[in-house]
Amino acid sequence: MEIKIQSVHFNADQKLEEYLTQRLDKLNTFYDRIQRAEVFLRLENEGAPIQEKVVEIKLAVPGTMLFAKHTEKSFEKAADEVVENLRRQIKKHKEKIQAK
C-alpha cells in the first residue's frame, strides 16, 4: 500500500508520520487489496489558544474510495478513531463483495 501524508499549514514531525504509517499498515491485515492511502493533517481554529487536530484519510480499494475524518485534541487520538472507522468500512465493503 502506498501512503501519502500531507500536513496543511504546518510540518508534521517524523514520529507522527511513522505512527500514522504503522496504524495504516494494520489495515492490511483486514483487507490486503488496499491500493493507496492519502492522509491529510490539519489544524482547526487557527489563532485560538487550543487548536483542534483534524485527520482525514482516503483509502483507494478496488471498486471504491473509502473516507473517514475525525477531530480530536491530538493527532494520535484522531488517527486511532479514523483508522477504526476505516476498519469498519473495510469490513462492510468485504461483506458486500462476498455477497455478490
RODO-2510 file (C-alpha; in nm, 4 decimals, decimal comma):
residues 100
     n   res          X          Y          Z
     1     m     0,0000     0,0000     0,0000
     2     e     0,1269     0,3423    -0,0966
     3     i     0,0851     0,6002     0,1817
     4     k     0,0935     0,9731     0,1140
     5     i     0,0858     1,2086     0,4151
     6     q     0,0138     1,5799     0,3705
     7     s     0,0162     1,8312     0,6525
     8     v    -0,1684     2,1546     0,5767
     9     h    -0,0085     2,4806     0,7012
    10     f     0,2418     2,3062     0,9311
    11     n     0,5176     2,0456     0,9171
    12     a     0,4421     1,7049     1,0685
    13     d     0,7327     1,5500     1,2547
    14     q     0,8798     1,2108     1,1646
    15     k     0,7377     1,0467     1,4778
    16     l     0,3799     1,1383     1,3803
    17     e     0,4300     1,0151     1,0228
    18     e     0,5703     0,6838     1,1500
    19     y     0,2745     0,6466     1,3869
    20     l     0,0261     0,7035     1,1033
    21     t     0,2093     0,4613     0,8751
    22     q     0,2112     0,1963     1,1472
    23     r    -0,1634     0,2372     1,2097
    24     l    -0,2465     0,2243     0,8374
    25     d    -0,0328    -0,0854     0,7835
    26     k    -0,2558    -0,2684     1,0325
    27     l    -0,5487    -0,2208     0,7929
    28     n    -0,3720    -0,4590     0,5529
    29     t    -0,4480    -0,7431     0,7955
    30     f    -0,8207    -0,6842     0,7354
    31     y    -0,8012    -0,6303     0,3591
    32     d    -0,4841    -0,6867     0,1580
    33     r    -0,6077    -0,5195    -0,1618
    34     i    -0,5799    -0,1596    -0,0388
    35     q    -0,4021     0,0290    -0,3160
    36     r    -0,3150     0,3604    -0,1523
    37     a    -0,3920     0,5866     0,1404
    38     e    -0,3962     0,9657     0,1373
    39     v    -0,3694     1,1267     0,4799
    40     f    -0,4460     1,4936     0,5409
    41     l    -0,3473     1,6550     0,8711
    42     r    -0,4921     1,9966     0,9552
    43     l    -0,5246     2,2346     1,2468
    44     e    -0,8656     2,3929     1,3102
    45     n    -0,9370     2,7147     1,4997
    46     e    -0,6127     2,8756     1,3888
    47     g    -0,5192     3,1625     1,6163
    48     a    -0,7135     3,0148     1,9079
    49     p    -0,5180     2,9077     2,2174
    50     i    -0,6302     2,5445     2,1808
    51     q    -0,6290     2,4091     1,8269
    52     e    -0,8251     2,1032     1,7250
    53     k    -0,6361     1,8438     1,5235
    54     v    -0,8119     1,7016     1,2174
    55     v    -0,7143     1,3765     1,0470
    56     e    -0,8717     1,2803     0,7143
    57     i    -0,7869     0,9581     0,5347
    58     k    -0,8921     0,8415     0,1890
    59     l    -0,8339     0,4749     0,1078
    60     a    -0,8371     0,3543    -0,2506
    61     v    -0,9644    -0,0018    -0,2730
    62     p    -1,0690    -0,1820    -0,5917
    63     g    -1,4086    -0,0514    -0,6959
    64     t    -1,4468     0,2333    -0,4455
    65     m    -1,2887     0,5009    -0,2293
    66     l    -1,3300     0,4888     0,1484
    67     f    -1,3121     0,8095     0,3526
    68     a    -1,3033     0,8960     0,7224
    69     k    -1,2459     1,2170     0,9161
    70     h    -1,2134     1,2877     1,2873
    71     t    -1,1288     1,5870     1,5065
    72     e    -0,9582     1,5454     1,8431
    73     k    -0,7176     1,7168     2,0841
    74     s    -0,4207     1,5182     1,9492
    75     f    -0,3317     1,3758     1,6089
    76     e    -0,2718     1,0315     1,7585
    77     k    -0,6217     1,0058     1,9089
    78     a    -0,7793     1,1363     1,5888
    79     a    -0,5772     0,8887     1,3814
    80     d    -0,6877     0,5991     1,6033
    81     e    -1,0541     0,6945     1,5559
    82     v    -1,0171     0,7358     1,1793
    83     v    -0,8382     0,4017     1,1384
    84     e    -1,1071     0,2277     1,3468
    85     n    -1,3773     0,3869     1,1311
    86     l    -1,1977     0,2723     0,8152
    87     r    -1,1634    -0,0793     0,9577
    88     r    -1,5434    -0,0952     0,9932
    89     q    -1,5886     0,0395     0,6396
    90     i    -1,3461    -0,2210     0,5027
    91     k    -1,5369    -0,4962     0,6809
    92     k    -1,8674    -0,3776     0,5274
    93     h    -1,7043    -0,3453     0,1856
    94     k    -1,5728    -0,7019     0,2025
    95     e    -1,9146    -0,8332     0,3090
    96     k    -2,0757    -0,6530     0,0166
    97     i    -1,8233    -0,8008    -0,2300
    98     q    -1,8650    -1,1540    -0,0915
    99     a    -2,2449    -1,1271    -0,1121
   100     k    -2,2268    -1,0761    -0,4903
***
